[in-house]
Amino acid sequence: MSHWASLVSANSDLNATKVITSLDLAIGRAQVRFEDAQRNERGVVGVVSAIFRWPTTLRNAVGPSLQQQRAAQTLGILGQIVVAAVGPTLSAAIVQAAVILWQTIFAG
């Protein structure tokens, strides 16, 4: 949050080309990690751990330059918001499915 002022100021060195290049690099690295995860992480536990690990994985994937780190920081914040929304929703869906299954088996 401390870099927002420099990110949105008129004299910022973060132009559209640098943002797009950083995002393309992050997308490429995320795609490689996604393909690795598809081969290695199977089942519900793998999916849940991948969802909660996404912001950190994205920040690590973008690279060492200042522009890439700024873009990653912004995307990381957005990713954390998404994880905060998806985590409880996924948990509620799992609990609801367990309740429906329980009722189907034992109350039916």
PLY file of the C-alpha trace (Angstrom):
ply
format ascii 1.0
element vertex 108
property float x
property float y
property float z
element edge 107
property int vertex1
property int vertex2
end_header
0.00 0.00 0.00
2.94 2.36 0.47
3.68 2.46 -3.28
0.24 3.53 -4.49
1.20 7.21 -4.58
4.20 6.56 -6.82
2.23 4.14 -8.96
-0.54 6.55 -9.88
1.47 9.78 -10.05
1.97 11.51 -13.39
5.78 11.18 -13.26
5.72 7.44 -12.61
8.17 5.41 -14.66
5.59 2.62 -14.86
4.14 3.09 -18.35
1.66 0.90 -20.20
4.34 -1.01 -22.12
6.15 -2.01 -18.94
2.89 -3.10 -17.32
1.87 -5.19 -20.33
5.34 -6.73 -20.61
5.34 -7.57 -16.91
1.88 -9.07 -17.15
2.83 -11.14 -20.20
5.86 -12.47 -18.34
3.75 -13.25 -15.27
1.13 -14.99 -17.41
3.79 -17.12 -19.12
5.39 -18.13 -15.84
1.99 -18.79 -14.28
1.09 -20.99 -17.26
4.25 -23.07 -16.77
3.48 -23.44 -13.07
-0.12 -24.32 -13.89
1.00 -27.09 -16.20
3.36 -28.38 -13.49
0.54 -28.26 -10.95
-1.77 -30.19 -13.28
0.79 -32.96 -13.42
1.62 -32.94 -9.70
-1.40 -31.69 -7.73
-4.46 -33.85 -8.12
-7.61 -33.99 -6.04
-9.40 -31.55 -3.78
-6.45 -30.90 -1.47
-4.22 -29.91 -4.40
-6.85 -27.54 -5.77
-7.50 -25.89 -2.40
-3.78 -25.45 -1.69
-3.24 -23.95 -5.16
-6.03 -21.41 -4.59
-4.60 -20.23 -1.28
-1.04 -20.16 -2.63
-1.90 -18.12 -5.76
-0.92 -14.56 -4.63
2.49 -15.70 -3.39
3.08 -17.80 -6.49
2.23 -14.88 -8.75
4.55 -12.47 -6.94
7.39 -14.99 -7.10
6.81 -15.65 -10.81
7.11 -12.11 -12.13
10.84 -11.56 -11.77
13.30 -9.22 -10.12
12.89 -5.83 -11.88
11.22 -2.91 -10.11
8.48 -2.58 -12.71
7.69 -6.28 -12.51
7.59 -6.12 -8.74
5.20 -3.13 -8.83
2.87 -4.91 -11.22
3.10 -8.05 -9.10
2.34 -6.10 -5.94
-0.81 -4.68 -7.49
-1.85 -8.08 -8.84
-0.94 -9.69 -5.51
-3.31 -7.35 -3.69
-6.06 -8.14 -6.18
-5.24 -11.84 -5.82
-5.52 -11.67 -2.06
-8.94 -10.08 -2.42
-9.97 -12.90 -4.75
-8.60 -15.52 -2.34
-10.47 -13.85 0.52
-13.68 -14.22 -1.47
-13.04 -17.70 -2.91
-11.78 -19.37 0.29
-14.91 -18.93 2.41
-17.15 -19.59 -0.59
-15.35 -22.84 -1.34
-15.46 -23.85 2.32
-19.19 -23.12 2.52
-19.79 -25.15 -0.66
-17.87 -28.12 0.75
-19.81 -27.98 4.04
-23.12 -27.66 2.17
-22.25 -30.64 -0.03
-21.37 -32.68 3.07
-24.69 -31.76 4.71
-26.66 -32.69 1.59
-24.77 -35.97 1.31
-25.39 -36.72 5.00
-29.10 -35.98 4.63
-29.34 -38.09 1.50
-27.68 -41.08 3.10
-29.16 -41.01 6.61
-32.47 -39.15 6.30
-33.56 -40.50 2.95
0 1
1 2
2 3
3 4
4 5
5 6
6 7
7 8
8 9
9 10
10 11
11 12
12 13
13 14
14 15
15 16
16 17
17 18
18 19
19 20
20 21
21 22
22 23
23 24
24 25
25 26
26 27
27 28
28 29
29 30
30 31
31 32
32 33
33 34
34 35
35 36
36 37
37 38
38 39
39 40
40 41
41 42
42 43
43 44
44 45
45 46
46 47
47 48
48 49
49 50
50 51
51 52
52 53
53 54
54 55
55 56
56 57
57 58
58 59
59 60
60 61
61 62
62 63
63 64
64 65
65 66
66 67
67 68
68 69
69 70
70 71
71 72
72 73
73 74
74 75
75 76
76 77
77 78
78 79
79 80
80 81
81 82
82 83
83 84
84 85
85 86
86 87
87 88
88 89
89 90
90 91
91 92
92 93
93 94
94 95
95 96
96 97
97 98
98 99
99 100
100 101
101 102
102 103
103 104
104 105
105 106
106 107
